[in-house]
Amino acid sequence: MNANFITLNKENIGKEHICCAFSDKKCKDSYEMKKEWLKKEFDNGYVFRRLDERAKVFIEYVPAEKAWVPVNAPNYLMINCFWVSGQYKEKGYAKALLQSAIDDAVKQGKDGLVTVTGEKKFHFMSDAKWLIRQGFEITEKLPSGFCLLVMKIRPEAADPSFGENVLNDECPDKDGLVVYYSNRCPFTEYHIQNSLKETAQKRNLSVKIIKLETLEQAQSAPTPATIFSLFHNGKFITTDLSVCMDSRFDKIVKIS
């Protein structure tokens, strides 16, 4: 494998793509919102590293104290989005990107890496089985199926844990549909503010939309999936953003 990776920063992000949604015209504004989100997060040590091609081959990570995820993991790096798609799979790119994060953690004197996944594959989250094969271990599970995975550099380091606000798998609003989301993903703004609203209106359903706009709001959210989480009557339903679409909603959400 001969890979050339690019690490984005404030100077080059204007001319470089961010992998997802770069050819989706309807998500153009959402795409720019993700770029603006990244520009602010670079000041917090956020890393966005990708293959130097027009492809979805990238990893994002940040010091866990600054991660938009309700997890207690001081002195760890939090892996956020991590994706290798299509023809680029099984060619060593994922291992190379992960190794770059491990190398950064070592250089920064971190205790290890941590990430949130699903016990089974959750949409918009990394594959837990693959990460476990690379040396990650499950340190905590939630009844809803979320898992906290850790790869320790210092074996004696304390285990990361989920924040108390996510432990009961419910959101405070117990009536109807509730969505939590952020601009961590270039698809969310369009599909929540357009697709989901239209889908709900067609079914005469009300939906409460809660946008996480600060680090504090994200770390206080009732879900570890702060890109997108859908609740119904207080219960967690899915991280699958495609539920916003009319053709997918009834397959995922069962409302009697």
N, C-alpha and C positions, 0 to 999 in steps of 0.2 A: 504494500500500500504506500503510495506517494501522496500524502495529504498536505495541503496548504491551508492552515486555519487562520482566520482573522478574528481578532478581539476588538469589538466595537468600543468606541469612546465618543466623547462630545465632539471631537474634531472630525471623525469620519462617518458618524451615523447618518448625517444628512445625505450622503451619496451611496451608502451601503444598504442592502435590504436586510430585513429581520426574519427571513425564512417564511413564516406563515402569512398567508393572505396577500402576498405581493402581487398576485395576478387577479385578485378578486375585486372588481371595480366597485361593487356595492359596499365593500368594507373599507373603502379608501380612507374615510374619516376615522374609523376605528383603528386602522393601521397607523395613522399619524398620532393618534392618542397613545398607542403603545410606545411609539418612539419618544414622545414627550415624557411618558412615565419613565422610560429608561434613562433619559438625560438627567432627570432628577435623582434617580437611584444610583447612578455612577458615583455620585458624591458619597454614597454609603458603602462603597466597595463592591458594587454590583458588577458582575462579569457576564457578558454575552459573547460567547465564542462560537464561530460557525465555520463550516467548510467554505472555501473561496470559490463557490459555484452557485448557480441558481438552483438551489436545492434546500430541502428541509433536513439539514444535518447540523445540529447545534446543541449547546448546553448553556444553561443559565444558573448561576449560583451567587451567593452573597453571605457575608457573616450572619449567622443565625439570629443574632440580636436585632438585626435590621431587616429580617425577612418578613414579608407580608403574610405570615403564617402563624397561627396560635400554637407555638411550640416553645418549650423551655429547653434551650440548648446552648448555654453560654460557652464560648470558645470553640464552636463548631462552624463549619461552612454548611449552609443549607442549599441543596440542589433544588432548583425550581423546575422549569421545563427542561426536558432532555429527550431529544427526538432524533431518530435516524429513520428515514422513510424510503419506501420504494426500492429502486435499483441500488441504493447505497447500503442496504442492509447486508449483514454478514460479510463485510469487507474490512472490518477492523476499525471503522470510524468511531463507533460507540466506545470501544475500549480506549482509543486514543484520546477522545474527549474526556472520558472519566479520569484517565491518568493525568490529564492536564489539571483537573480539579484537585486530585490527590496531591500532585506536586505543589500546587499553590497552597494547599492546607499545610503541608510540611514547611514550606518557606515562611508562612505566616505564624508558625508555632501553634497551629490549631490542634485540638484534641481529636478531631476526625471530621467525617462528613455525615450529614443526616438528611433525610428526605421523607416526604409523605407519599404513600402509594395506596392502592387498594389491595386487600388480601387476594381478591380476583382482580383482573385488569380493569381499572377504572378509566373512563375517558378523560383525556387531557392530563393524565398522570403516567409516570414511568412504570415499566413492567417490573413488578416486585421479584418475580422468579428470576429474571435476568440479573437484577442487581444482587440477589442472594448468591447467584453463581459467581459473582465477581468479589464476594467477600462481605457483603452487607448482612446484618442480622436484624431480625424483628425485635424491637425492644418494647413495643406496646401496641395493642389492638383496641379498636373501638367496636361496639356491637354492630354499627352500621357497615363495618368492613374496612374502614380506614386503618392503615398500619403505619407505624413509625419505624423506619429502617435506619440503622447506624453502621458506619464503618469506622472503627476506632484506630487512630494512630497511636494514641497512648492507651494501652489496655486498662490502666487504673483509673481512667477518666470516668466521671459520673455519666450515667445513662441520660440521654435526652428524654423528655416527656411531653405529652400533649398538655395544653393549657386547660385549666379547670372548666373554662367556658365551652369546651367541646365534648366533655365527657358523657353527657346524657343524650347526645345525638338529636337534640331538639332545638328549635329556635323559639324565641319568646312569643311570636305570633302563632296562635293555635287555630286560626280560622282562615281557611282558603290557601291559595298559592302565595308563596313568598320566595323571592329570589335574592341572593347575595351575589355580587360580582364586583370586579375591579377591571382596570385597564391593563392588567398584566397580560392580557391576550388580545391580539388585534381583531378577533372575531366578535368579542362580547358586546361591545357597544351597539353595533348594528343589529345583531340578532335579538338582543334583549329589548332594545328600544323600538324595534320595528317588527321583526318576526314574531316574537313572543306576545307582544301587545295585540297584534292582529289575530294570532291563534287563539288567545284567551277571549277576545271580543267575539270571535266567531262562535264560541261555545258558551257565551254569556257567563264567563268566569271572571272574577276580579283577581288581580294579581298585584301584590305589593312588591315594589322593586327597591332594593336597598343597595346603593352603590358605595363601596368602600373606597374612600378617597384619601385616607391617610394611613400611615403605618399603625397608628394606635387603633384606628377602627378595624383594620384587618386583623391585628393581633387579639382583638376583643370579640371577633366574630364567633358565631356558634358553630362554625364549620372549619375544618382544616383545608378545604378546597376553596380558596378565596378568589380563584379565577371565576368560577361559576358553581353555585349550588342551588338546587331547587328543593324547597320544602312544601309539604301539603299537610295542612292541619297540624303544623308543628313538627311533623316527622320528616326526616331526610329522605329524599327520593333519588336524586342522581346528580352526577357531575357532567352529564352528557349535554353539551350545548345544543345538540341537534334536536332536543326536546322542544326547543322554541319553534320549530318548523311545523306547520300544519300536518304534513305527511308523517311526522314522527311522534307527535304529542300523545296520541291515544295508545300507541304501542308501549310507551314508557310510563305514562301516568294513568293509573286505574282509579277513576272517580265514579263511585256508584251513585 
